Amino acid sequence: MSAFVFSKNNADAISEVAIRLVSAHLKDLGITVETAGGTYQDHEFTMKLRLSSTDSAGNSQAALAFKKHAAAYGLAADHLGTMFTHKGNRYQITGLVTRKRKYPIETICLRGPNAGEPWFFTAELVKRLVAGVA
C-alpha cells in the first residue's frame, strides 16, 4: 500500500468534508463552521476551523466589532451591510476583524466567480469604494 500524500487539492476537499460533518453536529446550537486556513506537508495536514455564533439580535462578532470600531478605520457604523463593486465583483460589508491589520474589513462576495465566499479589504480601499471614488 502506498502512503497518502497531501496536496492543495485533496487538503481543500478534506476541509470541505470536515466542515460539512462538524457543521451538521453544531447547526442546532446555532454555531457556524468555516475554514480558517491550514498547512500541509506530504504526510501531515493541519486544518484550522473557525466556530462562531451570533448575539440575540443575529449580529456576528465581526459585525459587532464593525459597529463599535468603524470610526477608528474612517468608516461609519452604518456602512455595515453596504454594497460596493470592485474589479467587476459585487461585495457586501459584513464586519471588521481587528486582528487582521492589513485587511480588516470583512465582506462577502455577492457576484462573481467567488460568490458566497468571504473577502477581506483594506479600510482605505473600502472607504474609496463606498464613496464611489475608487
C-alpha angles and dihedrals in degrees: 000000000000121000119256113247121204120228134172091263098050092040089055091048092048090049091053092051093047092049092049092050096045091043091055090057097044100039094092089056091056093247121145120209125205137159117267098188132272145193134243140193127182095284105016134062122185112194125191121207127195115212116194141169135186134243121251090277092053097255118146122221089257092051092050090049091050092052091048101041107024093108091057087060094047094257133111123244089238090063086081105112093019115141127218140169123238124176091344095308125109119228136183123208108241103168153307128276105199095192090063099081100180100036107023101149111094118208138164121230109238101178132023138050091310097049113157094022125113117247129188127215139183115263090236093057092046090051090055094043093049090049089049092240102115 
